Amino acid sequence: MIEIENIQEALSQIGTTSETSLFNLIVYSPSKARTDALYSMITRVAEKFPCRILLIEKSSEKDVPEVKVNVSKEKFGKRNSKISCDLISIVFKTSEMERIPFIVLPNILADLPVYLIWGEDPTATTKILEALQSFSMRLIFDAAWADHLTDFSLKMLQLLKNLKIETMDISFGLLSGWKDVLANVFDSKE
């Protein structure tokens, strides 16, 4: 664990990979269990594309300090072709939610795109989502994380009217191959 004001110093000590990063990947998780699920997604992205990863996790534990920050260099990929990524992990208590954008924003690599993976229902907006979406190019979420799909769909339609960034549902993206096949079969020139 490091102090918030020492993040840049810690990055320089581990030999930051900012010069090889293609983008910033901000991942928000509402719980430790969801973080574990999201980490496999982070791994699949980082195996192919070097990036700076900012992993934000809301903690439900009472003995965690208000905000806990850890900085590391992670290697992703197979033995012969490992890719290094900076990983800034931020764990916070709910009472500290409003501070998180002020911790994240100075650690985004300038002049690189920002992608935001949101680990809960994006229609239940929080101060973090409101602040980070203005710096992001794309908001990535999974509709399966919504409690009620019908309510989520209606709220998402309203949210899309006001959002100024691209959005992508992970589940819908995974079906893109099948969507293309079905479109080609049922919308052929014949």
Residue frames as a rotation matrix with the C-alpha (Angstrom) as fourth column:
MET 1
0.582 0.813 0.000 0.00
0.813 -0.582 0.000 0.00
0.000 0.000 -1.000 0.00
ILE 2
-0.625 -0.757 0.189 1.24
0.760 -0.646 -0.071 3.47
0.175 0.099 0.979 -0.86
GLU 3
-0.276 0.480 -0.833 0.07
0.348 -0.758 -0.552 6.99
-0.896 -0.442 0.042 -0.10
ILE 4
0.640 0.647 0.414 -2.04
0.624 -0.122 -0.772 8.64
-0.449 0.752 -0.482 -2.79
GLU 5
0.846 -0.312 -0.432 0.46
-0.408 -0.900 -0.150 11.45
-0.342 0.304 -0.889 -3.33
ASN 6
-0.141 -0.973 0.181 3.23
-0.618 0.229 0.752 8.88
-0.774 -0.006 -0.634 -4.00
ILE 7
0.670 0.464 0.580 1.58
0.111 0.709 -0.696 7.10
-0.734 0.531 0.423 -6.97
GLN 8
0.924 -0.324 -0.202 3.81
-0.300 -0.288 -0.910 8.73
0.237 0.901 -0.363 -9.60
GLU 9
0.059 -0.938 0.341 6.94
-0.998 -0.048 0.041 8.03
-0.022 -0.343 -0.939 -7.56
ALA 10
0.031 0.032 0.999 5.94
-0.340 0.940 -0.019 4.37
-0.940 -0.339 0.039 -7.18
LEU 11
0.926 0.320 0.199 5.33
0.087 0.332 -0.939 4.11
-0.367 0.887 0.280 -10.94
SER 12
0.625 -0.754 -0.204 8.80
-0.672 -0.386 -0.631 5.49
0.397 0.532 -0.748 -11.67
GLN 13
-0.094 -0.673 0.733 10.37
-0.903 0.368 0.222 3.02
-0.419 -0.641 -0.643 -9.21
ILE 14
0.215 0.219 0.952 8.84
0.021 0.973 -0.229 0.00
-0.976 0.069 0.205 -10.93
GLY 15
-0.845 -0.534 -0.026 9.80
0.016 -0.074 0.997 1.31
-0.535 0.842 0.071 -14.37
THR 16
0.042 0.980 -0.197 6.53
-0.232 -0.182 -0.956 2.55
-0.972 0.086 0.219 -15.80
THR 17
-0.560 -0.164 0.812 5.46
0.642 0.534 0.550 1.24
-0.524 0.830 -0.194 -19.20
SER 18
0.249 0.756 -0.606 3.63
0.181 -0.651 -0.737 4.44
-0.951 0.074 -0.299 -20.14
GLU 19
-0.281 -0.420 -0.863 5.70
-0.710 -0.514 0.481 4.90
-0.646 0.748 -0.154 -23.30
THR 20
-0.985 -0.075 -0.155 4.44
-0.162 0.716 0.679 1.60
0.060 0.694 -0.718 -24.71
SER 21
-0.504 0.861 0.071 0.82
0.373 0.290 -0.881 1.89
-0.779 -0.418 -0.467 -23.60
LEU 22
-0.802 0.292 0.521 -1.83
0.510 -0.119 0.852 2.17
0.311 0.949 -0.054 -26.30
PHE 23
-0.020 0.857 0.515 -4.67
-0.103 -0.514 0.852 3.35
0.994 -0.036 0.099 -24.05
ASN 24
-0.812 -0.056 0.581 -5.93
-0.576 -0.089 -0.813 3.75
0.098 -0.994 0.040 -20.48
LEU 25
-0.267 0.734 -0.625 -8.26
0.122 0.669 0.733 1.06
0.956 0.119 -0.268 -19.17
ILE 26
-0.707 0.150 0.691 -10.32
-0.690 -0.361 -0.627 2.10
0.155 -0.920 0.359 -16.15
VAL 27
-0.380 0.552 -0.742 -12.19
0.188 0.832 0.522 -0.77
0.906 0.059 -0.420 -14.52
TYR 28
-0.463 0.328 0.823 -14.78
-0.835 -0.473 -0.281 -0.13
0.297 -0.818 0.493 -11.81
SER 29
-0.459 0.291 -0.840 -15.90
0.235 0.951 0.201 -2.95
0.857 -0.105 -0.504 -9.52
PRO 30
0.204 0.632 0.748 -18.57
-0.617 -0.510 0.600 -2.70
0.760 -0.583 0.286 -6.83
SER 31
0.800 0.083 0.594 -17.16
-0.550 0.495 0.672 -5.65
-0.238 -0.865 0.442 -4.85
LYS 32
-0.244 -0.932 0.269 -14.22
-0.759 0.356 0.545 -8.03
-0.604 -0.071 -0.794 -4.44
ALA 33
-0.053 0.288 0.956 -16.20
0.284 0.922 -0.262 -10.87
-0.957 0.258 -0.131 -6.04
ARG 34
0.910 0.406 0.083 -16.89
0.209 -0.279 -0.937 -8.78
-0.357 0.871 -0.339 -9.15
THR 35
0.424 -0.841 -0.336 -13.22
-0.832 -0.508 0.224 -7.72
-0.359 0.185 -0.915 -9.27
ASP 36
-0.343 -0.552 0.760 -12.21
-0.237 0.834 0.499 -11.36
-0.909 -0.009 -0.417 -9.59
ALA 37
0.349 0.554 0.756 -14.59
0.639 0.449 -0.624 -11.79
-0.686 0.701 -0.198 -12.54
LEU 38
0.969 0.033 -0.244 -13.44
-0.123 -0.793 -0.596 -8.55
-0.213 0.608 -0.765 -14.17
TYR 39
0.175 -0.985 -0.003 -9.77
-0.610 -0.111 0.784 -9.47
-0.773 -0.135 -0.620 -13.78
SER 40
-0.143 -0.193 0.971 -10.16
0.508 0.827 0.239 -12.28
-0.849 0.527 -0.020 -16.31
MET 41
0.789 0.451 0.418 -11.52
0.596 -0.396 -0.698 -9.70
-0.149 0.800 -0.582 -18.77
ILE 42
0.756 -0.593 -0.278 -8.60
-0.523 -0.802 0.289 -7.38
-0.394 -0.073 -0.916 -18.01
THR 43
-0.066 -0.820 0.568 -6.21
-0.144 0.571 0.808 -10.26
-0.987 -0.029 -0.156 -18.65
ARG 44
0.220 0.217 0.951 -7.69
0.814 0.497 -0.301 -10.99
-0.538 0.840 -0.068 -22.08
VAL 45
0.987 0.121 0.105 -7.36
0.158 -0.842 -0.516 -7.33
0.026 0.526 -0.850 -23.09
ALA 46
0.618 -0.786 -0.016 -3.87
-0.657 -0.527 0.539 -6.86
-0.433 -0.323 -0.842 -21.68
GLU 47
0.195 -0.535 0.822 -2.54
0.302 0.830 0.468 -10.04
-0.933 0.157 0.324 -23.33
LYS 48
0.273 0.017 0.962 -2.98
0.957 0.095 -0.274 -8.33
-0.096 0.995 0.010 -26.68
PHE 49
0.402 -0.013 0.915 -2.71
0.372 -0.911 -0.176 -4.61
0.837 0.411 -0.362 -25.99
PRO 50
-0.524 -0.608 -0.597 -0.32
0.817 -0.160 -0.554 -2.86
0.241 -0.778 0.580 -23.59
CYS 51
0.201 0.661 0.723 -2.21
0.203 -0.750 0.629 -0.32
0.958 0.021 -0.285 -21.50
ARG 52
-0.897 -0.291 0.332 -2.32
-0.247 -0.293 -0.924 1.45
0.366 -0.911 0.191 -18.17
ILE 53
-0.129 0.854 -0.505 -4.93
0.457 0.503 0.734 -0.24
0.880 -0.136 -0.455 -15.99
LEU 54
-0.789 0.034 0.614 -6.66
-0.513 -0.586 -0.627 1.67
0.338 -0.810 0.480 -13.23
LEU 55
-0.363 0.621 -0.695 -8.66
0.408 0.776 0.480 -0.83
0.838 -0.109 -0.535 -11.18
ILE 56
-0.646 0.265 0.715 -11.16
-0.647 -0.688 -0.329 0.81
0.405 -0.676 0.616 -8.82
GLU 57
-0.405 0.482 -0.777 -12.87
0.398 0.858 0.325 -1.42
0.823 -0.178 -0.539 -6.24
LYS 58
0.051 0.515 0.856 -15.50
-0.744 -0.552 0.377 -0.45
0.667 -0.656 0.355 -3.69
SER 59
-0.766 -0.418 -0.488 -14.82
0.015 0.747 -0.664 -2.27
0.642 -0.516 -0.566 -0.42
SER 60
0.396 0.912 0.109 -17.42
-0.233 -0.015 0.972 -3.52
0.888 -0.411 0.207 2.00
GLU 61
0.101 -0.453 -0.886 -14.84
0.798 0.569 -0.200 -4.46
0.594 -0.686 0.419 4.62
LYS 62
0.940 0.337 0.052 -14.82
0.225 -0.727 0.649 -2.34
0.257 -0.598 -0.759 7.76
ASP 63
0.601 -0.756 -0.258 -11.11
0.372 -0.022 0.928 -2.71
-0.708 -0.654 0.268 8.53
VAL 64
0.070 -0.549 0.833 -9.91
0.985 -0.096 -0.147 -1.29
0.160 0.830 0.534 5.19
PRO 65
-0.608 -0.286 -0.741 -8.53
0.439 -0.898 -0.014 2.25
-0.661 -0.334 0.672 5.33
GLU 66
0.198 0.763 -0.615 -10.59
-0.167 -0.592 -0.788 4.95
-0.966 0.258 0.010 3.59
VAL 67
0.881 -0.028 -0.473 -8.58
-0.471 0.040 -0.881 4.60
0.044 0.999 0.022 0.36
LYS 68
0.305 -0.793 0.528 -5.92
-0.036 0.545 0.838 1.97
-0.952 -0.274 0.137 -0.30
VAL 69
0.796 -0.115 -0.594 -3.68
-0.604 -0.229 -0.764 2.34
-0.048 0.967 -0.252 -3.37
ASN 70
0.267 -0.743 0.614 -1.24
0.116 0.657 0.745 -0.19
-0.957 -0.128 0.262 -4.79
VAL 71
0.593 -0.182 -0.785 0.98
-0.779 -0.376 -0.501 0.19
-0.204 0.908 -0.365 -7.86
SER 72
0.088 -0.584 0.807 2.54
-0.021 0.809 0.588 -2.70
-0.996 -0.069 0.059 -9.76
LYS 73
-0.267 -0.179 -0.947 3.78
-0.956 -0.075 0.284 -3.79
-0.122 0.981 -0.151 -13.14
GLU 74
0.268 0.467 0.843 1.83
-0.313 0.869 -0.382 -6.81
-0.911 -0.162 0.379 -14.32
LYS 75
-0.745 -0.483 -0.460 2.84
-0.613 0.223 0.758 -9.17
-0.264 0.847 -0.462 -17.12
PHE 76
0.282 0.910 0.305 0.09
-0.467 0.408 -0.784 -10.68
-0.838 0.079 0.540 -19.25
GLY 77
0.476 -0.007 -0.880 0.24
-0.866 0.173 -0.470 -13.27
0.156 0.985 0.076 -22.01
LYS 78
0.970 -0.149 -0.194 2.05
0.137 0.988 -0.073 -16.46
0.202 0.044 0.978 -22.85
ARG 79
0.582 -0.789 -0.198 5.61
0.542 0.195 0.817 -17.26
-0.606 -0.583 0.542 -21.83
ASN 80
-0.273 -0.806 0.525 7.32
0.925 -0.071 0.372 -16.04
-0.263 0.588 0.765 -24.98
SER 81
-0.513 0.149 0.845 5.20
0.467 -0.777 0.421 -12.98
0.720 0.611 0.329 -25.60
LYS 82
-0.016 0.471 -0.882 4.41
0.985 -0.145 -0.095 -11.32
-0.173 -0.870 -0.461 -22.28
ILE 83
-0.048 0.110 0.993 3.10
0.390 -0.913 0.120 -7.75
0.919 0.393 0.001 -22.30
SER 84
-0.659 -0.243 -0.711 3.80
0.752 -0.214 -0.624 -5.42
0.000 -0.946 0.324 -19.36
CYS 85
0.094 0.730 0.677 1.12
0.369 -0.657 0.657 -3.09
0.925 0.188 -0.331 -18.09
ASP 86
-0.904 -0.235 0.358 1.04
-0.203 -0.502 -0.841 -0.60
0.377 -0.833 0.406 -15.25
LEU 87
-0.034 0.903 -0.428 -1.65
0.569 0.370 0.735 -1.55
0.822 -0.218 -0.526 -12.73
ILE 88
-0.866 -0.077 0.494 -2.88
-0.316 -0.681 -0.660 1.07
0.388 -0.728 0.565 -10.29
SER 89
-0.286 0.749 -0.598 -5.29
0.615 0.622 0.485 -0.58
0.735 -0.228 -0.638 -7.86
ILE 90
-0.784 0.137 0.606 -7.55
-0.445 -0.804 -0.394 1.66
0.433 -0.579 0.691 -5.78
VAL 91
-0.320 0.688 -0.651 -9.75
0.713 0.628 0.312 0.16
0.624 -0.364 -0.692 -3.05
PHE 92
-0.836 0.055 0.545 -12.09
-0.263 -0.914 -0.310 2.57
0.481 -0.403 0.779 -1.28
LYS 93
-0.678 0.687 -0.261 -14.90
0.590 0.297 -0.750 2.74
-0.438 -0.663 -0.607 1.24
THR 94
0.026 0.808 0.589 -18.27
0.961 -0.182 0.206 4.06
0.274 0.561 -0.782 0.09
SER 95
0.668 0.241 -0.704 -17.80
0.558 -0.788 0.260 7.17
-0.493 -0.567 -0.660 2.22
GLU 96
-0.159 -0.853 -0.497 -14.78
0.043 -0.509 0.860 8.11
-0.986 0.116 0.117 0.05
MET 97
0.181 0.297 0.938 -16.51
0.849 0.433 -0.302 7.72
-0.496 0.851 -0.174 -3.33
GLU 98
0.961 0.276 -0.033 -16.36
0.226 -0.847 -0.482 11.41
-0.161 0.455 -0.876 -4.21
ARG 99
0.392 -0.894 -0.217 -12.54
-0.499 -0.405 0.766 11.44
-0.773 -0.192 -0.605 -3.89
ILE 100
0.211 -0.353 0.911 -11.96
0.437 0.868 0.235 8.66
-0.874 0.349 0.338 -6.44
PRO 101
0.816 0.063 0.574 -12.15
0.572 -0.231 -0.787 10.75
0.083 0.971 -0.224 -9.67
PHE 102
0.840 -0.519 0.155 -9.54
-0.529 -0.848 0.026 13.10
0.118 -0.104 -0.988 -8.18
ILE 103
0.186 -0.775 0.603 -7.23
-0.397 0.503 0.768 10.14
-0.899 -0.382 -0.214 -7.59
VAL 104
0.332 0.027 0.943 -7.86
0.626 0.741 -0.241 8.53
-0.706 0.670 0.229 -10.99
LEU 105
0.962 0.230 0.146 -7.68
0.253 -0.558 -0.790 11.55
-0.100 0.798 -0.595 -13.32
PRO 106
0.561 -0.806 -0.188 -4.06
-0.772 -0.592 0.231 12.59
-0.298 0.015 -0.955 -12.61
ASN 107
-0.250 -0.686 0.684 -2.95
-0.381 0.719 0.582 9.01
-0.890 -0.115 -0.441 -13.31
ILE 108
0.741 0.461 0.489 -4.51
0.334 0.379 -0.863 8.75
-0.583 0.803 0.127 -16.76
LEU 109
-0.382 -0.895 0.231 -1.85
0.643 -0.078 0.762 8.81
-0.664 0.439 0.605 -19.46
ALA 110
0.073 0.391 -0.918 -2.33
-0.272 -0.878 -0.395 12.01
-0.960 0.278 0.043 -21.42
ASP 111
-0.168 -0.068 -0.983 -3.12
-0.945 -0.272 0.180 11.91
-0.280 0.960 -0.019 -25.15
LEU 112
-0.973 -0.063 -0.223 -4.20
-0.130 0.945 0.299 8.27
0.192 0.320 -0.928 -25.02
PRO 113
-0.162 0.983 -0.083 -7.79
-0.418 0.008 0.909 7.02
0.894 0.182 0.409 -25.29
VAL 114
-0.811 0.030 0.584 -9.64
-0.564 0.222 -0.795 6.06
-0.154 -0.975 -0.163 -22.13
TYR 115
-0.269 0.728 -0.631 -11.92
-0.221 0.591 0.776 3.02
0.937 0.348 0.002 -22.03
LEU 116
-0.556 0.193 0.809 -14.15
-0.831 -0.167 -0.531 2.49
0.032 -0.967 0.253 -19.04
ILE 117
-0.472 0.421 -0.775 -15.33
0.118 0.901 0.417 -0.99
0.874 0.105 -0.475 -18.02
TRP 118
-0.383 0.455 0.804 -18.18
-0.861 -0.492 -0.132 -0.53
0.335 -0.742 0.580 -15.57
GLY 119
-0.885 -0.162 -0.436 -18.72
-0.059 0.969 -0.241 -3.57
0.462 -0.187 -0.867 -13.33
GLU 120
-0.614 0.776 -0.146 -22.28
0.478 0.218 -0.851 -2.79
-0.629 -0.592 -0.505 -12.32
ASP 121
0.232 0.823 0.518 -25.47
0.962 -0.114 -0.249 -1.38
-0.146 0.556 -0.818 -13.77
PRO 122
-0.759 -0.617 0.210 -24.46
0.645 -0.755 0.113 1.92
0.089 0.221 0.971 -15.48
THR 123
-0.090 0.794 0.601 -27.98
0.309 -0.551 0.775 3.32
0.947 0.256 -0.195 -15.13
ALA 124
0.810 0.210 -0.548 -27.45
0.579 -0.134 0.804 3.51
0.095 -0.969 -0.230 -11.36
THR 125
0.353 -0.733 0.582 -25.08
0.259 -0.521 -0.813 6.42
0.899 0.437 0.006 -11.92
THR 126
0.569 -0.314 -0.760 -22.56
0.787 -0.059 0.613 7.40
-0.238 -0.948 0.214 -9.30
LYS 127
0.800 -0.352 -0.486 -20.27
-0.284 -0.935 0.210 10.39
-0.529 -0.030 -0.848 -8.89
ILE 128
-0.210 -0.929 0.304 -17.42
-0.077 0.326 0.942 8.24
-0.975 0.175 -0.140 -10.20
LEU 129
-0.149 0.218 0.965 -19.22
0.886 0.462 0.032 7.33
-0.439 0.860 -0.262 -13.43
GLU 130
0.857 0.514 -0.006 -20.39
0.471 -0.789 -0.394 10.90
-0.207 0.335 -0.919 -13.99
ALA 131
0.557 -0.713 -0.425 -16.85
-0.433 -0.687 0.584 12.24
-0.708 -0.141 -0.692 -13.60
LEU 132
-0.346 -0.824 0.448 -15.03
-0.061 0.496 0.866 9.55
-0.936 0.272 -0.222 -15.59
GLN 133
0.224 0.470 0.853 -17.38
0.789 0.426 -0.442 9.33
-0.572 0.773 -0.275 -18.57
SER 134
0.928 0.116 -0.354 -16.47
-0.065 -0.885 -0.461 12.85
-0.367 0.451 -0.814 -19.66
PHE 135
0.094 -0.969 -0.228 -12.86
-0.839 -0.200 0.505 11.68
-0.535 0.144 -0.832 -20.16
SER 136
-0.347 -0.192 0.918 -13.71
0.018 0.977 0.211 8.31
-0.938 0.090 -0.336 -21.70
MET 137
-0.751 0.062 -0.658 -14.19
-0.659 -0.137 0.739 7.26
-0.044 0.989 0.144 -25.30
ARG 138
-0.195 0.660 -0.725 -16.28
-0.338 0.649 0.682 4.20
0.921 0.378 0.096 -24.56
LEU 139
-0.261 0.256 0.931 -18.33
-0.942 0.145 -0.303 2.84
-0.213 -0.956 0.203 -21.68
ILE 140
-0.424 0.040 -0.905 -18.32
-0.376 0.901 0.216 -0.97
0.824 0.432 -0.367 -21.58
PHE 141
-0.393 0.396 0.830 -20.80
-0.880 0.101 -0.464 -2.81
-0.268 -0.913 0.309 -19.36
ASP 142
-0.934 0.186 -0.305 -22.70
0.067 0.929 0.363 -6.08
0.351 0.319 -0.880 -19.12
ALA 143
-0.240 0.935 0.261 -26.51
-0.724 -0.352 0.593 -5.96
0.646 -0.046 0.762 -19.06
ALA 144
0.122 0.254 -0.960 -26.39
0.292 0.915 0.279 -9.24
0.949 -0.314 0.038 -17.12
TRP 145
-0.777 -0.474 -0.414 -25.29
0.531 -0.141 -0.836 -7.22
0.338 -0.869 0.362 -14.09
ALA 146
-0.617 0.646 0.449 -28.62
-0.621 -0.751 0.226 -5.37
0.483 -0.139 0.865 -14.00
ASP 147
-0.826 0.346 0.446 -31.16
-0.228 0.519 -0.824 -6.63
-0.516 -0.782 -0.350 -11.47
HIS 148
0.164 0.936 0.313 -34.22
0.319 0.250 -0.914 -6.20
-0.933 0.249 -0.258 -13.71
LEU 149
-0.636 -0.541 0.550 -33.55
0.643 0.023 0.765 -6.31
-0.427 0.840 0.334 -17.45
THR 150
0.141 0.764 0.629 -36.77
0.935 -0.311 0.169 -4.55
0.324 0.565 -0.759 -18.46
ASP 151
0.872 0.143 -0.467 -36.18
0.360 -0.834 0.417 -1.62
-0.330 -0.532 -0.779 -16.08
PHE 152
-0.054 -0.985 -0.166 -32.53
0.329 -0.175 0.928 -1.54
-0.943 -0.004 0.334 -17.10
SER 153
-0.420 -0.091 0.903 -33.42
0.902 0.071 0.426 -1.37
-0.103 0.993 0.052 -20.81
LEU 154
0.596 0.723 0.351 -35.80
0.734 -0.667 0.127 1.56
0.326 0.182 -0.928 -20.30
LYS 155
0.778 -0.370 -0.508 -33.29
0.143 -0.682 0.717 3.44
-0.612 -0.630 -0.477 -18.14
MET 156
-0.227 -0.929 0.293 -30.47
0.542 0.129 0.830 2.69
-0.809 0.348 0.474 -20.58
LEU 157
0.009 0.323 0.946 -32.46
0.973 -0.219 0.066 4.18
0.229 0.921 -0.316 -23.47
GLN 158
0.942 0.334 0.017 -32.84
0.313 -0.899 0.305 7.39
0.117 -0.283 -0.952 -21.47
LEU 159
0.482 -0.840 -0.249 -29.17
0.153 -0.200 0.968 7.36
-0.863 -0.505 0.032 -20.48
LEU 160
-0.191 -0.574 0.796 -28.06
0.878 0.263 0.400 6.92
-0.439 0.776 0.454 -24.10
LYS 161
0.616 0.482 0.622 -29.82
0.712 -0.680 -0.178 10.14
0.337 0.552 -0.762 -25.04
ASN 162
0.979 -0.195 0.062 -27.56
-0.200 -0.852 0.484 12.09
-0.041 -0.486 -0.873 -22.66
LEU 163
0.438 -0.868 0.235 -24.30
0.364 0.410 0.837 10.16
-0.822 -0.281 0.495 -22.99
LYS 164
0.750 -0.251 -0.611 -21.68
-0.607 -0.627 -0.488 11.70
-0.261 0.737 -0.623 -25.21
ILE 165
-0.431 -0.900 0.070 -19.53
-0.820 0.423 0.386 8.57
-0.377 0.109 -0.920 -25.40
GLU 166
-0.166 0.305 -0.938 -19.88
-0.634 0.696 0.338 5.25
0.755 0.651 0.077 -27.18
THR 167
0.033 0.206 0.978 -21.35
-0.900 0.431 -0.061 2.36
-0.434 -0.878 0.199 -25.22
MET 168
-0.260 -0.116 -0.959 -20.97
-0.630 0.773 0.077 -1.38
0.732 0.624 -0.274 -25.58
ASP 169
0.580 0.452 0.678 -22.70
-0.787 0.526 0.322 -4.26
-0.211 -0.720 0.661 -23.86
ILE 170
-0.476 -0.857 0.196 -20.19
-0.790 0.515 0.333 -7.09
-0.386 0.004 -0.922 -23.40
SER 171
-0.266 0.436 0.859 -22.80
0.121 0.900 -0.420 -9.81
-0.956 -0.008 -0.292 -23.91
PHE 172
0.791 0.587 -0.175 -24.05
-0.051 -0.220 -0.974 -8.17
-0.610 0.779 -0.144 -27.08
GLY 173
0.303 -0.779 -0.549 -20.47
-0.939 -0.341 -0.035 -7.82
-0.160 0.526 -0.835 -28.37
LEU 174
-0.554 -0.525 0.646 -19.78
-0.476 0.836 0.272 -11.50
-0.683 -0.157 -0.713 -27.76
LEU 175
0.128 0.716 0.687 -22.71
0.363 0.610 -0.704 -12.35
-0.923 0.339 -0.181 -30.02
SER 176
0.169 -0.024 -0.985 -21.44
-0.633 -0.769 -0.090 -10.20
-0.756 0.638 -0.145 -32.92
GLY 177
-0.851 -0.512 -0.119 -20.19
-0.432 0.553 0.712 -13.22
-0.299 0.657 -0.692 -34.91
TRP 178
-0.621 0.701 0.352 -23.60
0.654 0.710 -0.262 -14.87
-0.433 0.067 -0.899 -34.71
LYS 179
0.230 0.704 -0.672 -25.36
0.104 -0.705 -0.702 -11.61
-0.968 0.091 -0.235 -35.53
ASP 180
-0.295 -0.431 -0.853 -23.28
-0.779 -0.409 0.476 -11.30
-0.554 0.804 -0.215 -38.71
VAL 181
-0.982 -0.056 0.180 -24.01
0.034 0.886 0.463 -14.89
-0.186 0.461 -0.868 -39.73
LEU 182
-0.258 0.964 0.068 -27.75
0.722 0.239 -0.649 -14.48
-0.642 -0.118 -0.758 -39.18
ALA 183
0.212 0.306 -0.928 -27.78
-0.269 -0.895 -0.356 -11.14
-0.940 0.325 -0.108 -41.01
ASN 184
-0.626 -0.522 -0.579 -25.98
-0.694 0.035 0.720 -12.67
-0.356 0.852 -0.384 -43.99
VAL 185
-0.898 0.323 0.299 -28.34
0.372 0.920 0.125 -15.67
-0.234 0.223 -0.946 -44.10
PHE 186
-0.061 0.996 -0.062 -31.58
0.857 0.020 -0.515 -13.74
-0.512 -0.084 -0.855 -43.78
ASP 187
0.619 0.223 -0.753 -30.57
-0.100 -0.929 -0.357 -10.60
-0.779 0.296 -0.552 -45.64
SER 188
-0.349 -0.760 0.549 -28.89
0.474 0.362 0.802 -12.11
-0.809 0.540 0.234 -48.69
LYS 189
-0.700 0.017 -0.713 -29.00
-0.519 -0.698 0.493 -10.60
-0.490 0.716 0.498 -52.17
GLU 190
-0.893 0.429 -0.134 -31.12
0.214 0.668 0.713 -13.52
0.395 0.608 -0.688 -53.38
